């Protein structure tokens, strides 16, 4: 699959060029001939003989950006002075900050916000602990917790390297649901220590968002914390992904005129995301699913499986299929991949049922080339932003937590997740729905509010 220039690899190059002649046009030509895209060209200073020019361009990756700079430096009469990576500039000093919601202008303000006035509030909470949600930030705060063991597609990079990602997650909480989220990066990958660390910081938060913790430890961390805490615990890599996949599949099935309880589904991937997607599909009514991992189809007769795989075997693959992914996909109506790049071919997609649905969600490189999949499938979705139908967790987690916090919920249930998925699907109106629009944009104004209302409604119904 050919990569396209992306703003993620956007650079600004400061150049000095001759003020006469064709140097400026040569700059644009050099970038384009190198495969880059010029997004801005600004003259920042001018003299009698020389100009200072800042040229901003998008590249495909770091090596490509270096090649563009080399091409620019090779232009006669052009001097490269400085190269700035715009993504790194955005992260300088971090992306989030804490601000006071109340003014501290004088001694009276200080006396009420802090001592001695704050003591009265503390005593009120001591007398009635439930008031902590009403009188503190707990009512609107979420801890974004990771151990850095499974960060994005980077793997086990540790807590320090995970911090920019958790900052970004916190910024998304604020932008899309006005929730105050805090990055908590733990310097341990011991399950017991993670559980204990989250348990002892929980009083300051209204919810816990587990993030980028590798499987299968993430399952135990979530299970134990849900048993210990009186606030909702949500693992976004599992439940956020599951909600968005379920919403997109709901609309994809509407497009092709099929029903969830009648279609045959082949899945690739049985890790955190795959397991959660499967559980939500089953909770919503899916009845015929086969799951395949790197060792083949998961079935009851397969030896050496852990607790999670045994659960999958017990709830899927009633026919006991024990072959590979290619066989599982043959004759299927739906393929959902949350696994590895390039494991599915165009011929595999061609062997699926008519009006097939393909969700190839491995990132950045999908299980099958989306362009190839589109030759045979009716609806195709990926995790990428440069193709239609992007499956993006930010469509789910801000609204889910907004609903949980507003309802002062103490837990997350499957009913809430199904309701969130249905609400997200319904953001796409019937007259908008089509093969290239089964899931709304993350910037659609009704996404977070619609998901929040659905989750809040179920939470209230459940008491």
Buried (B, 14 or more C-beta within 10 A) or exposed (E): BEBEBBEEBBBBBBBBBBEEEEBBEBBBBBBBEBBBBBBEBEEEEEEEEBBBBBBBBBBBEEEBBEBBBEBBBEBEEBEBEEBBBBBEEEEEEEEBEEEEEEEEEEEEEEEBBEEEEEEEBEEEBEEEEEEBBEEBBBBBBBBBBBBBBBBEEEEBBBBEBBBBBBBBBBBBBEBBBEBBBBBBBBEEBEBEEBBBBBBEBBEEBBBBBBBBBBBBBBBBBBEBBBEEBEBBBBBBBBBBBBBBBBBBBBBBBBBBEBEBEEBBBBBBBBBBBBBBBBBBBBBBEBBBBBBBBEEBBBBEEBEEBEEBBEBBBEEBBEEEBBEEBBBBBBEBBBBBBBBBBEBBBBEBBBBBBEBBBBBBBBBBBBBBBBEBBBEBBBBBBBBBEEBBBBBBBBBBBBBBBBBBBBBBBBBBBBBBBBBBBBBBBBBBEEEEBEBEBBBBEBEBEBBBBBBBBBBBBBBEEEE
